[in-house]
């Protein structure tokens, strides 16, 4: 990795450089491994081409048409939440690992948006995609050739699956009809541009990379955050009890919780925000590059320099948060009992390269967690022995697998 790297550790500086001067700091470095895995700097996350902005705008436009950030998408999420509740009820109080349940629920929301259909619980293809992604993310930073080769093989298996999905869409699409999903919409745009002689970046390669990024980013981060939330509830049963008391007081145990109910649950909102503060998914955030020479404080930073917004440093800053590694939802509750949004908590990053699925992820986390805690009390597998806070190494920081009880709240 050539040249110096600048790491930005405080919130005010991150806001200054990545928001106020966002256009300058919106570049991406040429990462050899990512380029090798996708055959170049394509997609929506690591794309460092001049047209990354138009692809990002297009993806947001299409996803909003399918409900991103709007109430109509919640029906799909609620359906997955209710299915997850029923599947957990069938376990009948035995200890279990939540990972495949969150994988199916979150994965199916993404499948619906991107592929136009959903999978059954423990579907082999969905689990294969999740497993392969775990391998790639864990080995992403490895400099050892054997590990790189293993990650590449798993990645190729996932790409082959995505290519087959795209080919199925090409055979079944009706170009004059409403698109069924993101792939249809992209193919229709490709066809329209072909007729105009202006294909530009709308290519098969970019479609494959965009689908890869949408599925990968959408599946892993939300599923990991949800699983981490339950891990913290095992360690902080008093917080879990307060959330459930709030749910009972406001709705009881039979009400179907929706996004319209969110403003009535200040303690739950505070706990989610506190969880996203303390359990940052990335040990290092995704790298940016500066697109022109720029002044950072007293330093002149040359064009092409890698700059990283170090979000964990912001979230765990002792000057802003006393005992920063302890989960304290009350940090985000005012004297009147209202939830207080903290702009310094930025789990989805900020600026021109902020996560484009933020609104979807926030909706999923709220609906999955609220509906699960309304129905179940989560307890450790072994009384008096809590699963440790142990995390995977790699691009994303995920809790090691753990089992727990989900006791039905009668």
matplotlib code that plots the C-alpha trace (Angstrom):
import matplotlib.pyplot as plt

x = [0.0, 1.9, 2.3, 1.3, -2.1, -3.9, -6.2, -8.9, -9.8, -12.3, -15.8, -15.4, -12.5, -14.5, -17.4, -15.1, -13.3, -15.9, -19.0, -18.1, -15.3, -16.9, -16.2, -12.5, -12.4, -14.7, -12.1, -11.3, -7.8, -6.9, -7.1, -5.5, -7.4, -10.8, -10.0, -8.8, -12.0, -14.3, -12.1, -11.6, -12.8, -16.5, -19.6, -21.0, -18.6, -15.0, -15.6, -13.0, -14.1, -15.2, -18.7, -19.1, -21.5, -23.9, -24.0, -24.6, -27.5, -29.0, -28.9, -30.5, -33.2, -34.0, -34.0, -36.3, -38.7, -38.8, -39.4, -36.0, -36.5, -40.3, -43.0, -43.9, -40.6, -41.5, -44.1, -41.3, -39.2, -42.1, -43.0, -39.4, -39.5, -42.7, -41.3, -38.2, -40.4, -42.3, -39.1, -37.7, -40.9, -40.5, -37.2, -39.3, -36.9, -33.7, -30.4, -29.6, -27.4, -29.1, -26.8, -28.9, -32.1, -30.8, -29.0, -32.3, -34.4, -31.9, -30.9, -34.5, -35.1, -32.1, -33.1, -36.6, -35.0, -32.3, -33.6, -37.4, -38.0, -37.2, -35.6, -36.7, -35.0, -31.6, -31.6, -28.4, -27.7, -28.3, -26.1, -23.4, -23.4, -23.2, -20.4, -18.4, -18.7, -17.6, -14.4, -13.7, -14.2, -12.1, -9.2, -9.5, -6.6, -4.4, -1.0, -0.6, -1.0, -2.8, -5.5, -5.9, -6.4, -9.0, -10.9, -10.7, -12.2, -15.1, -15.6, -15.7, -18.4, -20.6, -20.0, -21.0, -24.3, -24.9, -24.1, -26.7, -29.3, -28.6, -28.8, -32.2, -33.4, -32.1, -34.2, -37.4, -37.4, -40.2, -38.5, -41.7, -43.2, -42.5, -39.2, -39.5, -36.3, -33.0, -31.6, -34.6, -34.3, -30.6, -31.2, -33.9, -31.6, -28.9, -31.4, -32.6, -29.0, -28.1, -30.9, -29.5, -25.9, -24.9, -24.2, -21.4, -21.0, -24.2, -22.5, -22.8, -19.6, -21.0, -24.3, -22.6, -20.4, -23.4, -25.4, -22.4, -22.0, -25.8, -26.0, -22.8, -23.1, -26.8, -26.6, -23.5, -23.7, -27.4, -27.3, -24.1, -25.5, -28.7, -26.8, -24.4, -27.5, -28.7, -25.2, -25.2, -28.7, -27.2, -24.6, -27.0, -30.2, -31.4, -31.3, -33.3, -35.9, -36.3, -36.8, -39.5, -41.2, -41.4, -42.8, -45.4, -46.4, -46.9, -48.2, -48.6, -47.4, -49.8, -49.5, -47.6, -44.8, -44.2, -42.1, -45.0, -44.4, -40.7, -41.2, -43.1, -40.1, -37.4, -35.5, -35.3, -34.1, -31.5, -30.3, -29.9, -28.0, -25.8, -25.2, -24.1, -21.8, -20.0, -20.1, -18.5, -18.4, -15.2, -11.8, -10.8, -13.3, -13.3, -10.5, -10.9, -8.5, -8.3, -9.0, -6.8, -4.2, -5.8, -4.9, -5.6, -4.8, -1.2, -0.4, -0.7, -2.0, -1.2, -3.7, -4.2, -3.3, -5.4, -7.5, -9.5, -12.3, -11.6, -15.1, -14.2, -12.1, -15.0, -17.5, -15.1, -13.8, -13.6, -14.0, -17.5, -18.5, -17.5, -16.8, -17.1, -17.0, -20.0, -23.5, -25.4, -28.6, -29.4, -26.7, -29.2, -32.3, -33.0, -34.5, -38.0, -37.4, -37.2, -34.7, -31.8, -30.1, -26.3, -24.9, -21.4, -22.6, -22.0, -22.0, -22.9, -20.1, -20.9, -20.5, -20.5, -19.5, -21.8, -23.6, -26.4, -28.5, -28.5, -32.3, -32.9, -30.5, -32.0, -35.5, -34.5, -32.6, -35.5, -38.2, -36.2, -35.1, -38.4, -40.5, -38.0, -37.8, -41.6, -41.9, -38.8, -36.5, -33.0, -30.8, -27.3, -26.9, -25.2, -26.5, -23.7, -21.4, -21.9, -20.6, -17.5, -17.1, -14.9, -14.9, -13.7, -10.7, -10.9, -12.8, -15.9, -15.9, -18.5, -19.1, -17.9, -20.9, -22.7, -25.9, -28.6, -32.1, -35.1, -37.8, -41.3, -42.8, -46.3]
y = [0.0, 3.1, 6.4, 7.8, 7.2, 9.9, 8.7, 11.2, 10.4, 13.1, 13.9, 17.6, 16.8, 13.9, 16.3, 19.0, 16.8, 14.2, 16.3, 20.0, 19.1, 15.8, 16.1, 16.3, 13.3, 11.0, 9.0, 5.4, 3.8, 1.2, -1.9, -4.8, -7.5, -6.0, -5.3, -8.9, -10.2, -8.2, -7.8, -4.1, -1.1, -1.5, -1.7, 0.8, 0.7, 0.6, 2.0, 4.7, 5.5, 9.0, 7.8, 6.3, 9.2, 8.5, 4.8, 5.6, 8.0, 5.4, 2.7, 4.9, 5.9, 2.3, 1.1, 4.0, 2.9, -0.5, 1.1, 2.0, 4.4, 4.4, 2.7, 0.2, -1.7, -2.4, -5.0, -7.2, -6.7, -7.3, -10.5, -11.7, -10.7, -12.6, -15.7, -15.5, -15.3, -18.5, -20.4, -19.5, -20.6, -24.0, -24.5, -24.8, -23.2, -25.1, -23.2, -22.2, -20.0, -16.9, -16.6, -18.5, -16.8, -13.3, -14.4, -15.7, -12.6, -10.0, -12.0, -12.2, -8.5, -8.0, -10.9, -9.3, -6.0, -7.3, -10.7, -10.3, -13.4, -14.8, -18.0, -20.5, -20.7, -22.4, -22.4, -23.9, -21.2, -18.4, -20.0, -20.6, -16.9, -16.0, -18.5, -17.3, -13.7, -14.5, -16.1, -13.2, -10.6, -12.5, -13.0, -9.7, -8.1, -11.2, -10.9, -14.7, -16.1, -19.3, -17.4, -15.0, -18.0, -19.5, -16.2, -15.9, -19.4, -18.6, -15.3, -16.9, -19.4, -16.5, -14.5, -17.6, -17.7, -14.0, -14.4, -17.2, -15.0, -12.2, -14.6, -15.9, -12.3, -11.7, -14.7, -13.8, -10.0, -8.1, -4.9, -3.0, -4.0, -2.6, -4.0, -6.8, -5.9, -4.1, -6.4, -5.9, -2.1, -2.1, -4.3, -2.0, 1.0, -0.9, -1.6, 2.0, 3.3, 0.8, 2.2, 5.7, 4.6, 5.8, 2.6, 4.4, 2.6, 0.5, -2.8, -6.4, -6.0, -3.1, -4.8, -7.9, -5.7, -3.6, -6.7, -8.1, -4.9, -4.6, -8.2, -8.2, -4.9, -5.4, -8.9, -8.8, -5.5, -5.7, -9.4, -8.8, -5.7, -7.6, -10.6, -8.2, -6.6, -9.9, -10.6, -7.4, -8.2, -11.3, -9.2, -6.5, -8.2, -5.1, -3.2, -6.0, -5.8, -2.1, -2.4, -5.1, -3.1, -0.2, -2.4, -3.9, -0.5, 1.1, -1.9, -5.1, -8.3, -8.9, -5.5, -5.7, -3.2, -1.0, 2.0, 4.2, 3.1, 4.0, 7.5, 5.9, 3.8, 6.2, 3.6, 1.1, 3.8, 4.9, 1.3, 0.8, 4.0, 3.1, -0.4, 1.2, 3.5, 0.7, -2.1, -0.6, -3.2, -2.1, -2.0, 0.4, 2.2, 2.0, 4.0, 7.2, 9.1, 12.9, 13.8, 16.9, 18.5, 19.7, 21.3, 19.3, 21.4, 22.4, 19.7, 19.9, 16.5, 15.5, 14.2, 10.4, 10.2, 7.6, 9.1, 7.0, 8.3, 6.3, 6.0, 3.7, 6.5, 8.9, 6.4, 5.4, 8.9, 9.3, 13.0, 12.5, 9.2, 8.3, 4.6, 4.3, 0.5, 0.1, -0.1, 2.8, 3.7, 6.5, 8.5, 9.2, 10.0, 13.5, 14.7, 14.3, 10.7, 11.6, 10.0, 12.3, 11.6, 11.9, 13.2, 11.9, 8.3, 7.5, 3.8, 4.2, 6.8, 10.3, 12.3, 11.4, 7.8, 7.1, 3.7, 4.0, 1.4, 3.3, 3.8, 0.1, -1.0, 1.3, 0.0, -3.6, -3.3, -1.5, -3.9, -7.2, -6.2, -4.7, -7.7, -10.2, -8.6, -8.2, -12.0, -13.4, -13.0, -13.9, -15.8, -17.2, -20.9, -21.6, -19.7, -17.6, -18.1, -15.4, -15.8, -13.6, -10.5, -12.2, -11.0, -12.2, -10.5, -9.0, -6.2, -6.6, -7.3, -10.0, -11.8, -15.3, -17.8, -18.2, -20.0, -18.6, -19.4, -17.5, -17.9, -17.1, -14.2, -15.3]
z = [0.0, -1.2, 0.5, 3.9, 5.6, 7.6, 10.3, 11.6, 15.2, 16.4, 15.4, 14.6, 12.2, 10.6, 10.0, 8.6, 6.1, 5.2, 5.2, 4.7, 2.3, 1.2, -2.5, -1.9, 0.5, -1.6, -3.4, -2.9, -3.0, -5.6, -3.4, -5.2, -3.4, -4.0, -7.6, -8.0, -6.4, -8.6, -11.7, -11.2, -9.1, -9.9, -7.7, -5.2, -2.3, -3.5, -6.9, -7.6, -11.2, -12.2, -12.5, -9.0, -8.1, -10.9, -10.0, -6.4, -7.3, -9.6, -7.0, -4.4, -6.9, -7.8, -4.2, -3.1, -5.9, -4.2, -0.8, 0.7, 3.5, 3.1, 5.1, 2.3, 2.8, 6.4, 5.4, 4.1, 7.2, 9.6, 7.7, 8.2, 11.9, 12.4, 10.7, 12.9, 16.0, 14.9, 14.1, 17.5, 19.2, 17.5, 19.4, 22.5, 24.9, 23.9, 23.6, 20.1, 17.9, 16.5, 13.5, 10.9, 12.0, 11.5, 8.3, 6.9, 8.0, 6.8, 3.7, 2.6, 2.8, 0.5, -1.7, -2.2, -3.2, -5.5, -6.8, -6.3, -4.2, -0.7, 0.6, 3.2, 6.6, 6.5, 2.7, 1.5, -1.1, 1.3, 3.9, 1.3, 0.4, 4.1, 4.8, 1.8, 2.7, 6.3, 4.9, 2.5, 5.2, 7.8, 5.4, 3.5, 5.3, 5.2, 3.6, 3.6, 0.1, 1.1, 2.9, 0.0, -2.3, 0.0, 0.1, -3.7, -4.2, -1.9, -3.6, -7.0, -5.8, -4.7, -7.9, -10.0, -8.0, -8.7, -12.4, -12.6, -11.0, -13.5, -16.4, -15.2, -15.1, -18.6, -19.8, -18.0, -18.0, -19.8, -20.8, -21.2, -17.8, -14.3, -12.9, -10.4, -8.5, -8.7, -11.4, -13.7, -13.3, -14.1, -17.2, -18.4, -18.0, -19.9, -22.8, -22.9, -23.1, -25.7, -27.9, -27.4, -28.0, -24.5, -22.4, -20.4, -17.1, -17.3, -18.1, -17.1, -15.1, -13.1, -12.5, -11.1, -8.8, -7.7, -6.8, -5.0, -2.9, -2.2, -1.0, 0.9, 2.7, 3.4, 4.8, 7.1, 8.9, 9.9, 10.9, 13.0, 14.7, 15.6, 17.0, 18.9, 20.5, 21.9, 23.2, 25.1, 26.5, 28.0, 29.7, 30.7, 31.7, 33.6, 30.2, 28.6, 31.4, 31.0, 27.3, 27.8, 30.6, 28.1, 25.4, 27.8, 29.1, 25.7, 23.6, 25.6, 24.1, 21.1, 19.3, 16.0, 16.3, 13.2, 12.4, 13.4, 17.0, 17.1, 18.6, 21.6, 22.6, 23.9, 26.0, 23.1, 20.8, 23.3, 23.7, 20.0, 19.7, 22.6, 21.1, 17.8, 19.7, 21.7, 19.2, 16.1, 13.2, 11.6, 13.5, 10.7, 8.6, 4.8, 3.4, 1.4, -0.8, -1.4, -4.9, -4.9, -2.7, 0.6, 3.9, 7.0, 10.0, 9.6, 7.1, 3.3, 2.2, -1.4, -3.9, -3.6, 0.1, 2.0, 4.8, 7.2, 9.5, 12.6, 14.0, 17.0, 18.4, 18.2, 19.8, 22.6, 23.4, 27.2, 26.9, 25.6, 27.2, 30.7, 31.1, 27.3, 27.0, 29.3, 27.8, 29.4, 27.4, 29.9, 28.2, 25.5, 27.7, 28.8, 32.1, 30.6, 29.6, 25.9, 23.5, 22.5, 19.1, 19.3, 16.1, 17.1, 16.8, 13.1, 12.6, 8.9, 8.4, 7.0, 3.8, 0.2, 0.8, 3.8, 3.7, 1.1, 2.9, 6.3, 6.3, 5.5, 8.2, 10.8, 10.0, 10.1, 13.4, 15.1, 13.8, 14.4, 17.9, 19.1, 17.9, 19.4, 22.8, 22.9, 22.6, 24.3, 27.2, 26.2, 28.8, 28.6, 27.8, 31.1, 34.1, 35.6, 32.6, 30.0, 26.4, 26.1, 24.0, 21.4, 17.8, 14.5, 12.9, 9.4, 7.7, 9.8, 13.6, 14.3, 17.6, 17.8, 17.7, 21.0, 22.2, 24.3, 25.5, 24.1, 26.8, 25.6, 27.6, 28.6]

ax = plt.figure().add_subplot(projection="3d")
ax.plot(x, y, z, "-o")
ax.set_aspect("equal")
plt.show()
